Amino acid sequence: MITKKVVLAYSGGLDTSCILKWLELEGYSVIAFIGDVGQDEDFEEIGRRAEATGADAVHVVDLKREFVTDYIFPAIAGGAIYESRYLLGTSLARPPLAKAQIEVARQEKADGVSHGATGKGNDQLRFELAYAALAPRLEVVAPWKINSFLEKFQGRTDLIRFAKEHNIECPVTLEKPFSTDENLMHRSYESGVLEDPARPPDKEIFTVCVDPKDAPDEITTIEIEFRDARPIRVKNLVDGREETEPLALFTYLNKLGGDNGIGRIDIVENRFIGIKSRGIYETPGGTILHIALRDLEGIAMDKQVQRLRDMLAPEYAAIIYNGFWFSPEMEFLAGALEKSQQLIDGVVQLELYKGNASPIGRSSPSSLYNEKLSSMDVAGGFNQIDSDGFIRINALRLMAHRLIVRHNPRR
């Protein structure tokens, strides 16, 4: 019998720890792939646990800067917010992870790839659609959709028992059975006790953003500079600290937002496969950037371009959420959005205070704002009589519609 080699996307959490052992027991040679997208973890320790659980090799890949520059910043620039509320932290982290996992599989000459996502959730789509786009010939081993695995594991309780039976170190207990996902963009909390949508979350679960009520009583004023809708500089106007390198810039915004209680949401969202899910998210830096950039667009983006971009943004968010980052429609839409982001340059000042990021000023070298033309105190080259004809032309269809309604007996 030939032993197949599979690369497992391994986090060191309950699911992937048990899956690693299960794959080994099923006769696979398992390579543990650990992608660093900014989670606060001891990767050396996670690698040690993977080897202790049965991994034949461990690859730890630092993806933080790529995650920020190639995924987070483009999504924010494109206004990607799923269902008008979710900033896509988990959704954005999966494409770089899957891409790096495929690269490890090629290095190891593996037969397949594996992940710990369940058949009910979104992550199975994000991983497997990426695999299909990037390496369609690799076998996909998805234990949560294999009958022999499902017969053994009905849920988290069975996983915890299995971990204890095989002496697998595991950070989850029966007393606190909710799952978390952490990366540079956010930290999420779901499942377990949080599956009751009416139950308020315990204050202790939050680890990124302080409770806004406990945030400092002093305002933190910052300015963020953008070029082509990407942040290139952040400066704290209180203490003078400045960051320009993308990863350092975003990490600093996360700290500022977390310290000021910015970026917490508690929502029920619609998964791609049709199940509603309750999720709690902390997204401090991403929230600040979204607010700042939308404000800058008000002064630097053409009205009709902004209208069309706002029509495309929900589709862009859905493509990301549903796992189609590596797709022809994403290439098409990303190209259109990139065009809309050209010359979105400038600086936005914001006040950070107790859960809020409030723009208080903005300037742009490509500003479309004309102070004289907007003024109510001077004409500024605008002939107000022209508005009379403008109104009459726009009123034509309204008057025609009214005449039809008035003389139609069915109305």
Contacts in CASP RR format, 6 or more apart in sequence:
PFRMAT RR
TARGET T0000
AUTHOR 0000-0000-0000
METHOD contacts of the structure
MODEL  1
MITKKVVLAYSGGLDTSCILKWLELEGYSVIAFIGDVGQDEDFEEIGRRA
EATGADAVHVVDLKREFVTDYIFPAIAGGAIYESRYLLGTSLARPPLAKA
QIEVARQEKADGVSHGATGKGNDQLRFELAYAALAPRLEVVAPWKINSFL
EKFQGRTDLIRFAKEHNIECPVTLEKPFSTDENLMHRSYESGVLEDPARP
PDKEIFTVCVDPKDAPDEITTIEIEFRDARPIRVKNLVDGREETEPLALF
TYLNKLGGDNGIGRIDIVENRFIGIKSRGIYETPGGTILHIALRDLEGIA
MDKQVQRLRDMLAPEYAAIIYNGFWFSPEMEFLAGALEKSQQLIDGVVQL
ELYKGNASPIGRSSPSSLYNEKLSSMDVAGGFNQIDSDGFIRINALRLMA
HRLIVRHNPRR
3 27 0 8 1.000
3 28 0 8 1.000
3 29 0 8 1.000
4 27 0 8 1.000
4 28 0 8 1.000
4 29 0 8 1.000
4 111 0 8 1.000
4 112 0 8 1.000
4 139 0 8 1.000
5 28 0 8 1.000
5 29 0 8 1.000
5 30 0 8 1.000
5 31 0 8 1.000
5 56 0 8 1.000
5 108 0 8 1.000
5 109 0 8 1.000
5 110 0 8 1.000
5 111 0 8 1.000
5 112 0 8 1.000
6 23 0 8 1.000
6 28 0 8 1.000
6 29 0 8 1.000
6 30 0 8 1.000
6 31 0 8 1.000
6 110 0 8 1.000
6 111 0 8 1.000
6 112 0 8 1.000
6 113 0 8 1.000
6 114 0 8 1.000
6 139 0 8 1.000
6 141 0 8 1.000
7 31 0 8 1.000
7 32 0 8 1.000
7 33 0 8 1.000
7 59 0 8 1.000
7 101 0 8 1.000
7 104 0 8 1.000
7 105 0 8 1.000
7 108 0 8 1.000
7 110 0 8 1.000
7 112 0 8 1.000
7 113 0 8 1.000
7 114 0 8 1.000
8 16 0 8 1.000
8 19 0 8 1.000
8 20 0 8 1.000
8 23 0 8 1.000
8 30 0 8 1.000
8 31 0 8 1.000
8 32 0 8 1.000
8 33 0 8 1.000
8 55 0 8 1.000
8 113 0 8 1.000
8 114 0 8 1.000
8 115 0 8 1.000
8 116 0 8 1.000
9 16 0 8 1.000
9 33 0 8 1.000
9 35 0 8 1.000
9 97 0 8 1.000
9 98 0 8 1.000
9 101 0 8 1.000
9 113 0 8 1.000
9 114 0 8 1.000
9 115 0 8 1.000
9 116 0 8 1.000
9 127 0 8 1.000
10 16 0 8 1.000
10 17 0 8 1.000
10 20 0 8 1.000
10 32 0 8 1.000
10 33 0 8 1.000
10 34 0 8 1.000
10 46 0 8 1.000
10 50 0 8 1.000
10 55 0 8 1.000
10 58 0 8 1.000
11 34 0 8 1.000
11 46 0 8 1.000
12 34 0 8 1.000
12 46 0 8 1.000
12 49 0 8 1.000
12 50 0 8 1.000
12 171 0 8 1.000
13 170 0 8 1.000
13 171 0 8 1.000
13 172 0 8 1.000
14 156 0 8 1.000
14 159 0 8 1.000
14 160 0 8 1.000
14 163 0 8 1.000
14 170 0 8 1.000
14 171 0 8 1.000
14 172 0 8 1.000
14 179 0 8 1.000
15 116 0 8 1.000
15 118 0 8 1.000
15 159 0 8 1.000
16 115 0 8 1.000
16 116 0 8 1.000
17 49 0 8 1.000
17 53 0 8 1.000
17 163 0 8 1.000
17 168 0 8 1.000
17 169 0 8 1.000
17 170 0 8 1.000
18 153 0 8 1.000
18 159 0 8 1.000
18 162 0 8 1.000
18 163 0 8 1.000
18 168 0 8 1.000
18 170 0 8 1.000
19 114 0 8 1.000
19 116 0 8 1.000
19 143 0 8 1.000
20 30 0 8 1.000
20 32 0 8 1.000
20 50 0 8 1.000
20 53 0 8 1.000
20 54 0 8 1.000
20 55 0 8 1.000
21 53 0 8 1.000
21 54 0 8 1.000
21 162 0 8 1.000
21 166 0 8 1.000
21 168 0 8 1.000
22 143 0 8 1.000
22 149 0 8 1.000
22 152 0 8 1.000
22 162 0 8 1.000
23 30 0 8 1.000
23 114 0 8 1.000
23 141 0 8 1.000
23 143 0 8 1.000
24 30 0 8 1.000
24 53 0 8 1.000
24 54 0 8 1.000
26 148 0 8 1.000
28 141 0 8 1.000
29 56 0 8 1.000
30 54 0 8 1.000
30 55 0 8 1.000
30 56 0 8 1.000
30 114 0 8 1.000
31 55 0 8 1.000
31 56 0 8 1.000
31 57 0 8 1.000
31 58 0 8 1.000
31 59 0 8 1.000
31 104 0 8 1.000
31 105 0 8 1.000
31 108 0 8 1.000
31 110 0 8 1.000
32 47 0 8 1.000
32 50 0 8 1.000
32 51 0 8 1.000
32 55 0 8 1.000
32 57 0 8 1.000
32 58 0 8 1.000
32 59 0 8 1.000
33 59 0 8 1.000
33 61 0 8 1.000
33 100 0 8 1.000
33 101 0 8 1.000
33 104 0 8 1.000
34 43 0 8 1.000
34 46 0 8 1.000
34 47 0 8 1.000
34 50 0 8 1.000
34 58 0 8 1.000
34 59 0 8 1.000
34 60 0 8 1.000
34 61 0 8 1.000
35 60 0 8 1.000
35 61 0 8 1.000
35 62 0 8 1.000
35 63 0 8 1.000
35 97 0 8 1.000
35 100 0 8 1.000
36 43 0 8 1.000
36 60 0 8 1.000
36 61 0 8 1.000
36 62 0 8 1.000
36 63 0 8 1.000
36 64 0 8 1.000
37 63 0 8 1.000
37 64 0 8 1.000
37 67 0 8 1.000
37 93 0 8 1.000
37 96 0 8 1.000
37 97 0 8 1.000
37 183 0 8 1.000
37 184 0 8 1.000
38 64 0 8 1.000
38 67 0 8 1.000
38 182 0 8 1.000
38 183 0 8 1.000
38 184 0 8 1.000
39 182 0 8 1.000
39 183 0 8 1.000
40 182 0 8 1.000
41 182 0 8 1.000
43 60 0 8 1.000
46 60 0 8 1.000
47 55 0 8 1.000
47 58 0 8 1.000
47 60 0 8 1.000
49 168 0 8 1.000
49 169 0 8 1.000
50 58 0 8 1.000
51 58 0 8 1.000
52 169 0 8 1.000
53 166 0 8 1.000
53 168 0 8 1.000
53 169 0 8 1.000
57 108 0 8 1.000
59 104 0 8 1.000
59 107 0 8 1.000
59 108 0 8 1.000
61 100 0 8 1.000
61 104 0 8 1.000
63 96 0 8 1.000
63 97 0 8 1.000
63 100 0 8 1.000
64 184 0 8 1.000
64 247 0 8 1.000
65 246 0 8 1.000
65 247 0 8 1.000
66 96 0 8 1.000
67 92 0 8 1.000
67 93 0 8 1.000
67 96 0 8 1.000
67 183 0 8 1.000
67 184 0 8 1.000
67 185 0 8 1.000
68 184 0 8 1.000
68 246 0 8 1.000
68 247 0 8 1.000
68 250 0 8 1.000
69 246 0 8 1.000
70 96 0 8 1.000
71 92 0 8 1.000
71 93 0 8 1.000
71 95 0 8 1.000
71 96 0 8 1.000
71 325 0 8 1.000
72 92 0 8 1.000
72 184 0 8 1.000
72 185 0 8 1.000
72 250 0 8 1.000
72 286 0 8 1.000
73 230 0 8 1.000
73 231 0 8 1.000
73 246 0 8 1.000
74 334 0 8 1.000
74 337 0 8 1.000
74 338 0 8 1.000
75 88 0 8 1.000
75 92 0 8 1.000
75 316 0 8 1.000
75 320 0 8 1.000
76 286 0 8 1.000
76 289 0 8 1.000
76 290 0 8 1.000
76 293 0 8 1.000
77 228 0 8 1.000
77 229 0 8 1.000
77 230 0 8 1.000
77 293 0 8 1.000
77 337 0 8 1.000
77 341 0 8 1.000
77 344 0 8 1.000
78 229 0 8 1.000
78 309 0 8 1.000
78 313 0 8 1.000
78 316 0 8 1.000
78 337 0 8 1.000
78 340 0 8 1.000
78 341 0 8 1.000
79 290 0 8 1.000
79 293 0 8 1.000
79 294 0 8 1.000
79 309 0 8 1.000
79 313 0 8 1.000
79 316 0 8 1.000
79 317 0 8 1.000
80 87 0 8 1.000
80 88 0 8 1.000
80 313 0 8 1.000
80 316 0 8 1.000
80 317 0 8 1.000
80 320 0 8 1.000
81 87 0 8 1.000
81 88 0 8 1.000
81 290 0 8 1.000
81 313 0 8 1.000
81 314 0 8 1.000
81 317 0 8 1.000
82 88 0 8 1.000
82 91 0 8 1.000
82 269 0 8 1.000
82 317 0 8 1.000
82 318 0 8 1.000
82 320 0 8 1.000
82 321 0 8 1.000
83 267 0 8 1.000
83 269 0 8 1.000
83 270 0 8 1.000
83 317 0 8 1.000
84 314 0 8 1.000
85 265 0 8 1.000
85 267 0 8 1.000
85 269 0 8 1.000
86 265 0 8 1.000
86 267 0 8 1.000
86 269 0 8 1.000
86 281 0 8 1.000
86 321 0 8 1.000
87 185 0 8 1.000
87 186 0 8 1.000
87 281 0 8 1.000
87 283 0 8 1.000
87 286 0 8 1.000
87 287 0 8 1.000
87 290 0 8 1.000
88 185 0 8 1.000
88 317 0 8 1.000
88 320 0 8 1.000
88 321 0 8 1.000
89 183 0 8 1.000
89 185 0 8 1.000
89 186 0 8 1.000
89 188 0 8 1.000
89 281 0 8 1.000
89 283 0 8 1.000
90 122 0 8 1.000
90 123 0 8 1.000
90 181 0 8 1.000
90 183 0 8 1.000
90 186 0 8 1.000
90 188 0 8 1.000
91 122 0 8 1.000
91 126 0 8 1.000
91 320 0 8 1.000
91 321 0 8 1.000
91 323 0 8 1.000
92 183 0 8 1.000
92 185 0 8 1.000
92 320 0 8 1.000
93 181 0 8 1.000
93 183 0 8 1.000
93 185 0 8 1.000
94 123 0 8 1.000
94 126 0 8 1.000
94 127 0 8 1.000
94 130 0 8 1.000
94 323 0 8 1.000
94 325 0 8 1.000
95 126 0 8 1.000
95 130 0 8 1.000
95 323 0 8 1.000
95 325 0 8 1.000
95 326 0 8 1.000
97 127 0 8 1.000
98 126 0 8 1.000
98 127 0 8 1.000
98 130 0 8 1.000
98 131 0 8 1.000
98 134 0 8 1.000
99 130 0 8 1.000
99 134 0 8 1.000
99 326 0 8 1.000
101 113 0 8 1.000
102 113 0 8 1.000
102 130 0 8 1.000
102 131 0 8 1.000
102 134 0 8 1.000
102 135 0 8 1.000
102 138 0 8 1.000
104 110 0 8 1.000
105 112 0 8 1.000
105 113 0 8 1.000
105 135 0 8 1.000
105 138 0 8 1.000
106 135 0 8 1.000
110 138 0 8 1.000
111 138 0 8 1.000
111 139 0 8 1.000
112 138 0 8 1.000
112 139 0 8 1.000
112 140 0 8 1.000
112 141 0 8 1.000
113 131 0 8 1.000
113 135 0 8 1.000
113 138 0 8 1.000
113 139 0 8 1.000
113 140 0 8 1.000
113 141 0 8 1.000
114 140 0 8 1.000
114 141 0 8 1.000
114 142 0 8 1.000
114 143 0 8 1.000
115 123 0 8 1.000
115 124 0 8 1.000
115 127 0 8 1.000
115 128 0 8 1.000
115 142 0 8 1.000
116 123 0 8 1.000
116 142 0 8 1.000
116 143 0 8 1.000
116 144 0 8 1.000
117 123 0 8 1.000
117 124 0 8 1.000
117 126 0 8 1.000
117 127 0 8 1.000
117 142 0 8 1.000
117 144 0 8 1.000
118 124 0 8 1.000
118 144 0 8 1.000
119 142 0 8 1.000
119 144 0 8 1.000
119 145 0 8 1.000
119 273 0 8 1.000
120 271 0 8 1.000
120 273 0 8 1.000
120 275 0 8 1.000
121 271 0 8 1.000
121 272 0 8 1.000
121 273 0 8 1.000
121 275 0 8 1.000
121 277 0 8 1.000
122 271 0 8 1.000
122 272 0 8 1.000
122 273 0 8 1.000
122 321 0 8 1.000
122 322 0 8 1.000
122 323 0 8 1.000
124 142 0 8 1.000
124 144 0 8 1.000
124 145 0 8 1.000
125 272 0 8 1.000
125 273 0 8 1.000
125 322 0 8 1.000
125 323 0 8 1.000
126 323 0 8 1.000
126 325 0 8 1.000
128 140 0 8 1.000
128 142 0 8 1.000
129 323 0 8 1.000
129 324 0 8 1.000
129 326 0 8 1.000
129 327 0 8 1.000
130 323 0 8 1.000
130 325 0 8 1.000
130 326 0 8 1.000
131 138 0 8 1.000
131 140 0 8 1.000
133 326 0 8 1.000
133 327 0 8 1.000
134 326 0 8 1.000
143 149 0 8 1.000
144 150 0 8 1.000
152 158 0 8 1.000
152 162 0 8 1.000
153 159 0 8 1.000
153 162 0 8 1.000
156 172 0 8 1.000
156 177 0 8 1.000
156 191 0 8 1.000
156 192 0 8 1.000
157 174 0 8 1.000
157 177 0 8 1.000
160 170 0 8 1.000
160 172 0 8 1.000
160 173 0 8 1.000
160 174 0 8 1.000
160 177 0 8 1.000
162 168 0 8 1.000
163 169 0 8 1.000
163 170 0 8 1.000
172 179 0 8 1.000
177 191 0 8 1.000
177 192 0 8 1.000
177 193 0 8 1.000
178 189 0 8 1.000
178 190 0 8 1.000
178 191 0 8 1.000
178 192 0 8 1.000
178 193 0 8 1.000
178 194 0 8 1.000
178 205 0 8 1.000
179 189 0 8 1.000
179 190 0 8 1.000
179 191 0 8 1.000
179 192 0 8 1.000
180 187 0 8 1.000
180 188 0 8 1.000
180 189 0 8 1.000
181 187 0 8 1.000
181 188 0 8 1.000
182 188 0 8 1.000
184 247 0 8 1.000
184 250 0 8 1.000
184 251 0 8 1.000
184 254 0 8 1.000
185 283 0 8 1.000
185 286 0 8 1.000
186 208 0 8 1.000
186 281 0 8 1.000
186 282 0 8 1.000
186 283 0 8 1.000
186 286 0 8 1.000
187 207 0 8 1.000
187 208 0 8 1.000
187 281 0 8 1.000
187 282 0 8 1.000
188 279 0 8 1.000
188 280 0 8 1.000
188 281 0 8 1.000
188 282 0 8 1.000
189 201 0 8 1.000
189 205 0 8 1.000
189 279 0 8 1.000
189 280 0 8 1.000
189 281 0 8 1.000
190 277 0 8 1.000
190 278 0 8 1.000
190 279 0 8 1.000
190 280 0 8 1.000
193 199 0 8 1.000
194 201 0 8 1.000
194 278 0 8 1.000
194 279 0 8 1.000
194 280 0 8 1.000
195 278 0 8 1.000
196 278 0 8 1.000
197 268 0 8 1.000
197 278 0 8 1.000
201 266 0 8 1.000
201 280 0 8 1.000
203 211 0 8 1.000
205 280 0 8 1.000
206 264 0 8 1.000
206 282 0 8 1.000
207 282 0 8 1.000
208 254 0 8 1.000
208 258 0 8 1.000
208 282 0 8 1.000
208 284 0 8 1.000
209 257 0 8 1.000
209 258 0 8 1.000
209 261 0 8 1.000
209 262 0 8 1.000
209 263 0 8 1.000
209 264 0 8 1.000
209 282 0 8 1.000
209 284 0 8 1.000
209 355 0 8 1.000
210 258 0 8 1.000
210 259 0 8 1.000
210 260 0 8 1.000
210 261 0 8 1.000
211 261 0 8 1.000
212 260 0 8 1.000
212 261 0 8 1.000
212 262 0 8 1.000
212 264 0 8 1.000
212 354 0 8 1.000
212 355 0 8 1.000
212 356 0 8 1.000
213 354 0 8 1.000
215 259 0 8 1.000
215 260 0 8 1.000
215 261 0 8 1.000
215 353 0 8 1.000
215 354 0 8 1.000
215 355 0 8 1.000
216 259 0 8 1.000
216 260 0 8 1.000
219 351 0 8 1.000
219 352 0 8 1.000
219 353 0 8 1.000
220 236 0 8 1.000
220 238 0 8 1.000
220 256 0 8 1.000
220 259 0 8 1.000
220 260 0 8 1.000
220 351 0 8 1.000
220 352 0 8 1.000
220 353 0 8 1.000
221 236 0 8 1.000
221 237 0 8 1.000
221 238 0 8 1.000
221 349 0 8 1.000
221 350 0 8 1.000
221 351 0 8 1.000
221 352 0 8 1.000
221 360 0 8 1.000
222 234 0 8 1.000
222 235 0 8 1.000
222 236 0 8 1.000
222 237 0 8 1.000
222 256 0 8 1.000
222 349 0 8 1.000
222 350 0 8 1.000
222 352 0 8 1.000
223 234 0 8 1.000
223 235 0 8 1.000
223 237 0 8 1.000
223 347 0 8 1.000
223 348 0 8 1.000
223 349 0 8 1.000
223 350 0 8 1.000
224 231 0 8 1.000
224 233 0 8 1.000
224 234 0 8 1.000
224 253 0 8 1.000
224 288 0 8 1.000
224 289 0 8 1.000
224 292 0 8 1.000
224 347 0 8 1.000
224 348 0 8 1.000
224 350 0 8 1.000
225 231 0 8 1.000
225 232 0 8 1.000
225 233 0 8 1.000
225 234 0 8 1.000
225 235 0 8 1.000
225 346 0 8 1.000
225 347 0 8 1.000
226 232 0 8 1.000
226 292 0 8 1.000
226 293 0 8 1.000
226 296 0 8 1.000
226 344 0 8 1.000
226 345 0 8 1.000
226 346 0 8 1.000
226 347 0 8 1.000
226 348 0 8 1.000
227 345 0 8 1.000
227 346 0 8 1.000
228 341 0 8 1.000
228 342 0 8 1.000
228 343 0 8 1.000
228 344 0 8 1.000
228 345 0 8 1.000
229 293 0 8 1.000
229 297 0 8 1.000
229 341 0 8 1.000
229 344 0 8 1.000
230 341 0 8 1.000
231 246 0 8 1.000
231 249 0 8 1.000
231 250 0 8 1.000
231 289 0 8 1.000
231 292 0 8 1.000
231 293 0 8 1.000
232 244 0 8 1.000
232 249 0 8 1.000
233 242 0 8 1.000
233 243 0 8 1.000
233 244 0 8 1.000
233 249 0 8 1.000
234 242 0 8 1.000
234 243 0 8 1.000
234 249 0 8 1.000
234 252 0 8 1.000
234 253 0 8 1.000
235 241 0 8 1.000
235 242 0 8 1.000
235 243 0 8 1.000
236 242 0 8 1.000
236 256 0 8 1.000
237 349 0 8 1.000
241 252 0 8 1.000
243 249 0 8 1.000
243 251 0 8 1.000
243 252 0 8 1.000
250 285 0 8 1.000
250 286 0 8 1.000
250 289 0 8 1.000
253 284 0 8 1.000
253 285 0 8 1.000
253 286 0 8 1.000
253 288 0 8 1.000
253 289 0 8 1.000
254 284 0 8 1.000
254 285 0 8 1.000
254 286 0 8 1.000
255 284 0 8 1.000
256 262 0 8 1.000
256 284 0 8 1.000
256 285 0 8 1.000
256 288 0 8 1.000
256 352 0 8 1.000
257 263 0 8 1.000
257 284 0 8 1.000
257 285 0 8 1.000
257 287 0 8 1.000
257 288 0 8 1.000
257 352 0 8 1.000
257 357 0 8 1.000
258 282 0 8 1.000
258 284 0 8 1.000
258 285 0 8 1.000
260 284 0 8 1.000
260 352 0 8 1.000
260 353 0 8 1.000
260 354 0 8 1.000
260 355 0 8 1.000
260 357 0 8 1.000
261 284 0 8 1.000
261 354 0 8 1.000
261 355 0 8 1.000
262 284 0 8 1.000
262 285 0 8 1.000
262 287 0 8 1.000
262 288 0 8 1.000
262 352 0 8 1.000
262 355 0 8 1.000
262 356 0 8 1.000
262 357 0 8 1.000
263 281 0 8 1.000
263 282 0 8 1.000
263 283 0 8 1.000
263 284 0 8 1.000
263 285 0 8 1.000
263 286 0 8 1.000
263 287 0 8 1.000
263 355 0 8 1.000
264 280 0 8 1.000
264 281 0 8 1.000
264 282 0 8 1.000
264 355 0 8 1.000
265 280 0 8 1.000
265 281 0 8 1.000
265 283 0 8 1.000
266 278 0 8 1.000
266 279 0 8 1.000
266 280 0 8 1.000
267 278 0 8 1.000
267 279 0 8 1.000
267 280 0 8 1.000
267 281 0 8 1.000
268 276 0 8 1.000
268 277 0 8 1.000
268 278 0 8 1.000
268 279 0 8 1.000
269 276 0 8 1.000
269 277 0 8 1.000
269 279 0 8 1.000
270 276 0 8 1.000
270 277 0 8 1.000
271 277 0 8 1.000
272 321 0 8 1.000
272 322 0 8 1.000
272 323 0 8 1.000
287 357 0 8 1.000
288 350 0 8 1.000
288 352 0 8 1.000
288 357 0 8 1.000
291 350 0 8 1.000
291 357 0 8 1.000
291 359 0 8 1.000
292 348 0 8 1.000
292 350 0 8 1.000
292 357 0 8 1.000
292 359 0 8 1.000
293 344 0 8 1.000
293 348 0 8 1.000
295 348 0 8 1.000
295 359 0 8 1.000
295 361 0 8 1.000
295 362 0 8 1.000
296 344 0 8 1.000
296 346 0 8 1.000
296 348 0 8 1.000
296 362 0 8 1.000
296 364 0 8 1.000
297 306 0 8 1.000
297 344 0 8 1.000
298 306 0 8 1.000
298 362 0 8 1.000
299 362 0 8 1.000
299 363 0 8 1.000
299 364 0 8 1.000
299 367 0 8 1.000
299 368 0 8 1.000
299 369 0 8 1.000
300 343 0 8 1.000
300 344 0 8 1.000
300 345 0 8 1.000
300 346 0 8 1.000
300 364 0 8 1.000
300 366 0 8 1.000
300 367 0 8 1.000
300 368 0 8 1.000
301 309 0 8 1.000
301 340 0 8 1.000
301 344 0 8 1.000
301 368 0 8 1.000
302 368 0 8 1.000
305 340 0 8 1.000
306 340 0 8 1.000
308 340 0 8 1.000
309 337 0 8 1.000
309 340 0 8 1.000
312 333 0 8 1.000
312 336 0 8 1.000
312 337 0 8 1.000
315 333 0 8 1.000
316 333 0 8 1.000
316 334 0 8 1.000
316 337 0 8 1.000
319 325 0 8 1.000
319 327 0 8 1.000
319 329 0 8 1.000
319 330 0 8 1.000
319 333 0 8 1.000
324 330 0 8 1.000
343 366 0 8 1.000
344 364 0 8 1.000
344 366 0 8 1.000
345 364 0 8 1.000
345 365 0 8 1.000
345 366 0 8 1.000
346 362 0 8 1.000
346 363 0 8 1.000
346 364 0 8 1.000
346 365 0 8 1.000
346 366 0 8 1.000
347 362 0 8 1.000
347 363 0 8 1.000
347 364 0 8 1.000
348 359 0 8 1.000
348 361 0 8 1.000
348 362 0 8 1.000
349 359 0 8 1.000
349 360 0 8 1.000
349 361 0 8 1.000
349 362 0 8 1.000
350 357 0 8 1.000
350 358 0 8 1.000
350 359 0 8 1.000
350 360 0 8 1.000
351 357 0 8 1.000
351 358 0 8 1.000
351 360 0 8 1.000
370 380 0 8 1.000
372 378 0 8 1.000
372 380 0 8 1.000
372 381 0 8 1.000
373 380 0 8 1.000
373 381 0 8 1.000
373 382 0 8 1.000
405 411 0 8 1.000
END
